[in-house]
Amino acid sequence: MLFKKGFYTTNMEYLKIPIPIGATPRIVYGNSSITVHFDTTPAKRPLENDDAQETAGDGGVDAEPADADDAHTAKRRRKDDSKVAKVALAERLVEASDSEEDGQAEEEEGQAEEEDVDSDDDNEGDVRVKGKMARKSPNAEQLALARRLVAAPDKPAELTQIFTERYDSLPGDEHIESYRKYIFQIAKGQNSVLSLAQEIDPSIETIKMGEIPALKEHTAKKIAHQQKAEQLVQQTGKVRISDPQGLYNKLLAAAEEVIQATPSPESILLAEDLIAFSLELRQNEACPLKMRNDEHRLSSADFVIENNICTFSGGSKTHDGQPRAPFAKVCLFPNRIMLGLITHVFDNMRPKMSNGVTTAKSLAELKKHGILDHFETITKKFQRRDMRGVGSRFLIALFDDKTKACPELGAIATAQASLGHRHADTTAIYLSYPFVGETPAKIGSIAMEDDKRIVTLY
């Protein structure tokens, strides 16, 4: 096939290949040929609707179904919307919003980074997007739309038409973000119509939805829906925490047990979750299996712990395309335990597992240690990614904050700094875990000295 600018000519032969019953065809593109694999393994789906990668933050997530379902099935799935799904979408929008489209700079870019730590597929059958290995092969509809975009002389007009067709098939402000991701998103480990078109024709430029005048109204509706959903999360909360003191005791006991245990995939997964809690980290920031955008692989050297402050240099999110600068995070566990957890994870690399297996094993460990028993659903069930938000909530509860004249404002500012957020409104979403029962006892205080936070344990 010969491609030239926006047009192409073909000289092709068509082969009709019978598909075995129950199999899923997966296409691998080579330089001069293609290979079709028939996967007869039952398709694995995430445990949660909004946990598409493990979906990973946190931060993780999230777009249209990536398997080769027919259009009717996909449409039926999209119709299965409820209050829980809307609130989950709100959380993802806060964490992964493409808000730069309307001039706002959100701190939680690129949600694909959040929980795409393990992969559901082997490399065989995957496609490469802009030189990076995609998470899985695109579905037939997405690939057909990408080829249509390649052939179109006016790319913005064609993207507008593709979006309009999809929106008209199932209107609703709550669906706009998923349509944007399905068509426009350029993110490591994720397929979109545009990213696949760029794989076919690298000369195609990246176009954001908010840059297309004809879609400005839809972009405005998406942002308004996001803001409304954010308010709902803040008013109602996400997950209720019962007996917070008991929960902290169990988390601390689990951490003590892990650092003395013989490493196993299960113990390492539990250590990852405990690190994410104690340092308010995204799932991929507590696991060395996922490389950052600049190909940096997380290691224990990215965690410098001293006097209950961790200077963290492995942040996965960036505001301007550059790696996040090292920043200070308050530790919820003592130095000795933190160092032991980090050693347990980074000196004993666990094997990659499917996202479904990873999630199941992680939740089983949390259940085994009695941790899951403290989470009650308000608007969504507890997921691994919630450890970051739960840690943030405990951060403002476990310490007397003396960084500002008003302790409440100081606590919010400390949580904001430890999360690495630019805006307090985003931090408020992460604190939407109401306590039921006795507030946990204070374990220390936080003060400011030479513009640095100083932790003193009681």
ROVO-129843 format. One line per 2 residues: number of its first residue (from 1); their letters; for each residue x, y, z of C-alpha. Coordinates in nm, 3 decimals, decimal comma. Example, Ala and Ser with C-alpha at 12.3 -4.5 7.8 and 13.67 -1.06 7.14 Angstrom:
2
1	as	1,230 -0,450 0,780 | 1,367 -0,106 0,714
END
This chain:
458
1	ml	0,000 0,000 0,000 | 0,139 0,342 -0,096
3	fk	0,058 0,645 0,116 | 0,110 0,998 -0,010
5	kg	0,010 1,296 0,201 | -0,358 1,269 0,283
7	fy	-0,451 1,038 -0,002 | -0,362 0,682 -0,082
9	tt	-0,380 0,442 -0,369 | -0,400 0,069 -0,330
11	nm	-0,310 -0,240 -0,519 | -0,446 -0,510 -0,295
13	ey	-0,568 -0,866 -0,294 | -0,842 -0,961 -0,051
15	lk	-0,823 -1,280 0,151 | -1,127 -1,425 0,325
17	ip	-1,016 -1,595 0,646 | -1,261 -1,802 0,851
19	ip	-1,261 -1,708 1,220 | -1,279 -2,000 1,466
21	ig	-1,585 -1,994 1,691 | -1,517 -1,800 2,012
23	at	-1,186 -1,663 1,885 | -1,078 -1,298 1,869
25	pr	-0,871 -1,197 1,565 | -0,565 -0,982 1,637
27	iv	-0,370 -0,820 1,356 | 0,005 -0,759 1,363
29	yg	0,138 -0,524 1,095 | 0,482 -0,587 0,948
31	ns	0,682 -0,397 0,689 | 0,563 -0,609 0,399
33	si	0,298 -0,834 0,549 | 0,040 -0,875 0,818
35	tv	-0,016 -1,166 1,056 | -0,354 -1,258 1,198
37	hf	-0,363 -1,432 1,536 | -0,673 -1,600 1,672
39	dt	-0,692 -1,568 2,050 | -0,921 -1,833 2,196
41	tp	-0,863 -1,721 2,556 | -1,178 -1,567 2,707
43	ak	-1,143 -1,192 2,712 | -1,049 -1,053 3,053
45	rp	-1,233 -0,744 3,166 | -1,147 -0,514 3,454
47	le	-1,312 -0,573 3,789 | -1,450 -0,220 3,792
49	nd	-1,607 -0,014 3,515 | -1,370 0,273 3,581
51	da	-1,061 0,062 3,645 | -0,985 -0,026 3,286
53	qe	-0,615 -0,061 3,336 | -0,592 -0,226 3,673
55	ta	-0,690 0,237 3,593 | -0,394 0,324 3,708
57	gd	-0,409 0,826 3,866 | -0,558 0,692 4,034
59	gg	-0,420 0,816 3,911 | -0,660 0,463 3,614
61	vd	-0,908 0,435 3,320 | -1,135 0,474 3,121
63	ae	-1,211 0,514 2,762 | -1,416 0,311 2,517
65	pa	-1,395 -0,070 2,524 | -1,078 -0,168 2,339
67	da	-1,184 -0,519 2,247 | -1,333 -0,617 1,913
69	dd	-1,697 -0,600 2,017 | -1,954 -0,516 1,756
71	ah	-2,103 -0,168 1,752 | -2,429 -0,282 1,906
73	ta	-2,257 -0,432 2,210 | -2,040 -0,124 2,259
75	kr	-2,345 0,102 2,233 | -2,531 -0,109 2,486
77	rr	-2,236 -0,084 2,727 | -2,228 0,292 2,691
79	kd	-2,594 0,310 2,785 | -2,526 0,137 3,116
81	ds	-2,474 0,467 3,300 | -2,561 0,526 3,661
83	kv	-2,481 0,769 3,937 | -2,185 0,554 4,037
85	ak	-2,044 0,564 3,686 | -2,090 0,940 3,665
87	va	-1,905 1,001 3,989 | -1,628 0,767 3,880
89	la	-1,609 0,965 3,557 | -1,585 1,284 3,761
91	er	-1,284 1,147 3,947 | -1,116 1,051 3,623
93	lv	-1,191 1,390 3,471 | -1,025 1,562 3,766
95	ea	-0,724 1,334 3,735 | -0,697 1,314 3,358
97	sd	-0,882 1,610 3,218 | -0,760 1,758 2,896
99	se	-0,835 2,098 3,046 | -0,555 2,269 2,861
101	ed	-0,802 2,270 2,573 | -0,988 2,560 2,736
103	gq	-0,679 2,729 2,875 | -0,679 2,568 3,217
105	ae	-0,374 2,377 3,339 | -0,482 2,067 3,530
107	ee	-0,223 1,884 3,732 | -0,348 1,534 3,657
109	eg	-0,259 1,488 3,292 | -0,238 1,160 3,103
111	qa	-0,449 0,925 3,311 | -0,316 0,638 3,104
113	ee	-0,012 0,663 3,329 | -0,215 0,592 3,641
115	ed	-0,256 0,218 3,654 | -0,125 0,078 3,330
117	vd	0,140 -0,112 3,523 | 0,056 -0,464 3,418
119	sd	-0,072 -0,568 3,077 | -0,355 -0,795 2,974
121	dd	-0,174 -0,904 2,661 | 0,163 -1,034 2,554
123	ne	0,351 -0,820 2,304 | 0,247 -1,054 2,027
125	gd	-0,057 -0,906 1,861 | -0,002 -0,554 1,990
127	vr	0,052 -0,258 1,761 | 0,304 0,023 1,789
129	vk	0,181 0,380 1,817 | 0,438 0,652 1,755
131	gk	0,718 0,415 1,848 | 0,558 0,300 2,176
133	ma	0,397 -0,036 2,241 | 0,021 0,006 2,258
135	rk	-0,165 -0,164 2,538 | -0,366 -0,385 2,302
137	sp	-0,474 -0,410 1,941 | -0,739 -0,162 1,827
139	na	-1,092 -0,275 1,758 | -1,204 -0,294 1,397
141	eq	-1,418 0,019 1,412 | -1,137 0,233 1,554
143	la	-0,891 0,113 1,292 | -1,141 0,175 1,011
145	la	-1,197 0,530 1,135 | -0,820 0,584 1,149
147	rr	-0,786 0,480 0,786 | -1,073 0,710 0,698
149	lv	-0,890 0,996 0,867 | -0,570 0,917 0,676
151	aa	-0,760 0,938 0,347 | -0,934 1,266 0,429
153	pd	-0,782 1,586 0,284 | -0,921 1,801 0,571
155	kp	-0,822 1,635 0,899 | -1,007 1,869 1,141
157	ae	-1,326 1,841 0,935 | -1,300 1,462 0,928
159	lt	-1,236 1,443 1,303 | -1,539 1,665 1,356
161	qi	-1,749 1,435 1,141 | -1,628 1,122 1,325
163	ft	-1,703 1,283 1,662 | -2,047 1,400 1,547
165	er	-2,139 1,053 1,422 | -2,040 0,898 1,752
167	yd	-2,217 1,163 1,959 | -2,534 1,138 1,752
169	sl	-2,543 0,761 1,809 | -2,563 0,821 2,185
171	pg	-2,597 1,188 2,287 | -2,521 1,310 2,637
173	de	-2,271 1,538 2,806 | -2,156 1,249 3,024
175	hi	-2,026 1,064 2,717 | -1,823 1,348 2,560
177	es	-1,502 1,272 2,751 | -1,504 0,906 2,649
179	yr	-1,563 1,009 2,287 | -1,273 1,256 2,310
181	ky	-1,041 0,984 2,436 | -1,160 0,734 2,177
183	if	-1,097 0,978 1,890 | -0,834 1,235 1,998
185	qi	-0,629 1,104 2,290 | -0,253 1,071 2,244
187	ak	-0,128 0,877 2,545 | 0,122 0,602 2,606
189	gq	-0,045 0,262 2,616 | -0,375 0,389 2,469
191	ns	-0,522 0,369 2,120 | -0,731 0,640 1,960
193	vl	-0,847 0,713 1,608 | -0,589 0,990 1,581
195	sl	-0,298 0,792 1,728 | -0,366 0,501 1,493
197	aq	-0,387 0,737 1,198 | -0,048 0,881 1,299
199	ei	0,091 0,528 1,307 | -0,024 0,479 0,948
201	dp	0,088 0,825 0,838 | 0,339 0,989 1,078
203	si	0,300 1,322 0,897 | -0,045 1,372 1,052
205	et	-0,023 1,635 1,323 | -0,177 1,602 1,669
207	ik	-0,507 1,788 1,687 | -0,686 1,848 2,017
209	mg	-1,061 1,847 2,038 | -1,064 2,195 2,193
211	ei	-0,871 2,333 1,896 | -1,150 2,254 1,649
213	pa	-1,397 2,549 1,632 | -1,687 2,324 1,534
215	lk	-1,644 2,126 1,857 | -1,603 2,422 2,096
217	eh	-1,961 2,383 2,219 | -1,907 2,016 2,300
219	ta	-1,583 2,101 2,480 | -1,767 2,358 2,691
221	kk	-2,037 2,102 2,774 | -1,772 1,850 2,876
223	ia	-1,611 2,098 3,116 | -1,948 2,199 3,263
225	hq	-2,033 1,833 3,321 | -1,694 1,781 3,483
227	qk	-1,747 2,070 3,723 | -2,095 1,950 3,816
229	ae	-1,970 1,598 3,878 | -1,679 1,731 4,087
231	ql	-1,928 1,909 4,311 | -2,125 1,586 4,352
233	vq	-1,812 1,400 4,464 | -1,724 1,671 4,715
235	qt	-2,078 1,682 4,854 | -2,130 1,307 4,893
237	gk	-1,782 1,155 4,908 | -1,654 0,848 4,725
239	vr	-1,584 0,581 4,986 | -1,671 0,598 5,356
241	is	-1,401 0,493 5,605 | -1,533 0,325 5,917
243	dp	-1,321 0,312 6,234 | -1,029 0,512 6,087
245	qg	-0,810 0,443 6,392 | -0,860 0,069 6,347
247	ly	-0,784 0,099 5,978 | -0,456 0,283 6,039
249	nk	-0,356 0,021 6,297 | -0,417 -0,257 6,044
251	ll	-0,226 -0,076 5,769 | 0,068 -0,024 6,003
253	aa	0,058 -0,389 6,117 | 0,044 -0,509 5,755
255	ae	0,348 -0,295 5,673 | 0,541 -0,443 5,968
257	ev	0,450 -0,793 5,849 | 0,547 -0,730 5,487
259	iq	0,896 -0,596 5,556 | 0,976 -0,914 5,750
261	at	0,815 -1,152 5,500 | 0,985 -1,359 5,232
263	ps	0,913 -1,171 4,907 | 0,633 -1,310 4,692
265	pe	0,414 -1,153 4,420 | 0,140 -1,112 4,680
267	si	0,360 -0,951 4,944 | 0,512 -0,715 4,687
269	ll	0,168 -0,611 4,566 | 0,064 -0,538 4,924
271	ae	0,384 -0,337 4,975 | 0,303 -0,133 4,662
273	dl	-0,041 -0,050 4,801 | 0,104 0,043 5,140
275	ia	0,362 0,272 4,975 | 0,085 0,434 4,769
277	fs	-0,107 0,496 5,093 | 0,183 0,628 5,299
279	le	0,322 0,858 5,028 | -0,007 0,941 4,849
281	lr	0,125 0,794 4,523 | -0,035 0,684 4,199
283	qn	-0,020 0,309 4,145 | 0,248 0,329 3,878
285	ea	0,462 0,551 4,104 | 0,483 0,271 4,359
287	cp	0,582 0,002 4,109 | 0,900 -0,030 3,897
289	lk	0,725 -0,218 3,613 | 0,611 0,097 3,436
291	mr	0,851 0,342 3,269 | 0,778 0,713 3,275
293	nd	0,715 0,913 2,958 | 1,086 0,997 2,934
295	eh	1,172 0,623 2,965 | 1,289 0,666 3,326
297	rl	1,232 0,345 3,520 | 1,139 0,393 3,884
299	ss	1,391 0,269 4,141 | 1,459 0,297 4,511
301	ad	1,692 0,588 4,431 | 1,381 0,795 4,353
303	fv	1,283 0,779 4,722 | 1,505 0,974 4,963
305	ie	1,355 0,941 5,313 | 1,472 1,151 5,605
307	nn	1,285 1,259 5,919 | 0,949 1,134 5,787
309	ic	0,980 1,335 5,466 | 1,029 1,158 5,134
311	tf	1,189 1,359 4,856 | 1,034 1,186 4,557
313	sg	1,184 1,221 4,208 | 0,978 0,958 4,024
315	gs	0,660 1,155 3,961 | 0,485 1,033 3,646
317	kt	0,271 1,337 3,571 | 0,401 1,648 3,403
319	hd	0,250 1,988 3,331 | 0,464 2,081 3,033
321	gq	0,589 1,754 2,887 | 0,894 1,749 3,114
323	pr	0,959 1,513 3,408 | 0,821 1,642 3,736
325	ap	1,086 1,797 3,958 | 1,157 1,620 4,290
327	fa	0,918 1,727 4,563 | 0,861 1,650 4,931
329	kv	0,594 1,411 5,056 | 0,501 1,350 5,418
331	cl	0,531 0,982 5,521 | 0,243 0,825 5,711
333	fp	0,467 0,542 5,835 | 0,797 0,574 6,029
335	nr	1,123 0,592 5,832 | 1,221 0,233 5,916
337	im	0,898 0,090 5,777 | 0,907 0,310 5,467
339	lg	1,260 0,200 5,383 | 1,163 -0,163 5,438
341	li	0,860 -0,136 5,205 | 1,064 0,031 4,932
343	th	1,333 -0,237 4,960 | 1,068 -0,511 4,945
345	vf	0,925 -0,372 4,620 | 1,233 -0,249 4,435
347	dn	1,484 -0,516 4,534 | 1,243 -0,797 4,450
349	mr	1,088 -0,730 4,111 | 0,753 -0,905 4,088
351	pk	0,641 -1,058 3,759 | 0,398 -0,881 3,531
353	ms	0,046 -1,013 3,554 | -0,278 -0,938 3,376
355	ng	-0,461 -0,639 3,516 | -0,743 -0,861 3,635
357	vt	-0,506 -1,093 3,821 | -0,314 -0,799 3,970
359	ta	-0,631 -0,638 4,100 | -0,769 -0,967 4,236
361	ks	-0,445 -1,052 4,420 | -0,414 -0,702 4,560
363	la	-0,770 -0,690 4,692 | -0,730 -1,042 4,833
365	el	-0,427 -0,929 5,034 | -0,610 -0,622 5,162
367	kk	-0,904 -0,842 5,256 | -0,675 -1,093 5,428
369	hg	-0,537 -0,820 5,653 | -0,883 -0,683 5,735
371	il	-0,822 -0,358 5,549 | -1,109 -0,385 5,300
373	dh	-1,358 -0,424 5,586 | -1,321 -0,054 5,666
375	fe	-1,438 0,076 5,326 | -1,807 0,137 5,262
377	ti	-1,938 0,235 4,920 | -2,094 0,579 4,883
379	tk	-2,075 0,649 4,512 | -1,833 0,376 4,404
381	kf	-1,658 0,069 4,537 | -1,307 0,085 4,678
383	qr	-1,031 0,020 4,426 | -0,651 -0,002 4,444
385	rd	-0,623 0,350 4,309 | -0,809 0,481 4,614
387	mr	-0,503 0,420 4,833 | -0,364 0,755 4,715
389	gv	-0,679 0,943 4,819 | -0,717 0,748 5,144
391	gs	-0,357 0,837 5,228 | -0,430 1,203 5,158
393	rf	-0,730 1,190 5,391 | -0,521 1,036 5,669
395	li	-0,245 1,291 5,613 | -0,466 1,576 5,733
397	al	-0,599 1,361 6,021 | -0,277 1,215 6,164
399	fd	-0,079 1,537 6,203 | -0,126 1,866 6,382
401	dk	-0,058 2,114 6,105 | 0,124 2,429 6,213
403	tk	0,226 2,551 5,868 | -0,038 2,827 5,868
405	ac	-0,219 3,035 6,129 | -0,537 2,844 6,048
407	pe	-0,474 2,469 6,103 | -0,749 2,366 5,859
409	lg	-0,601 2,573 5,576 | -0,256 2,448 5,666
411	ai	-0,369 2,086 5,645 | -0,519 2,140 5,297
413	at	-0,201 2,315 5,181 | 0,012 2,029 5,315
415	aq	-0,202 1,770 5,136 | -0,187 1,976 4,817
417	as	0,192 1,996 4,836 | 0,232 1,626 4,915
419	lg	0,007 1,531 4,622 | 0,192 1,770 4,392
421	hr	-0,123 1,956 4,290 | -0,138 2,307 4,157
423	ha	-0,495 2,375 4,264 | -0,668 2,313 4,597
425	dt	-0,993 2,225 4,415 | -0,824 1,915 4,276
427	ta	-0,693 1,823 4,620 | -1,046 1,848 4,760
429	iy	-1,152 1,558 4,536 | -0,879 1,342 4,686
431	ls	-1,000 1,417 5,037 | -1,355 1,295 4,968
433	yp	-1,332 0,999 5,206 | -1,548 1,080 5,510
435	fv	-1,461 0,920 5,843 | -1,718 0,734 6,054
437	ge	-1,615 0,668 6,411 | -1,335 0,799 6,625
439	tp	-1,082 1,020 6,447 | -0,735 0,862 6,453
441	ak	-0,494 0,982 6,717 | -0,234 1,236 6,610
443	ig	0,110 1,087 6,548 | 0,301 1,410 6,499
445	si	0,306 1,771 6,385 | 0,406 1,950 6,065
447	am	0,566 2,294 6,071 | 0,736 2,519 5,816
449	ed	1,102 2,614 5,841 | 1,290 2,790 5,558
451	dk	0,997 2,709 5,326 | 1,032 2,339 5,401
453	ri	0,794 2,117 5,594 | 0,939 1,968 5,911
455	vt	0,777 1,662 6,070 | 0,805 1,596 6,442
457	ly	0,667 1,264 6,567 | 0,499 1,249 6,907
END
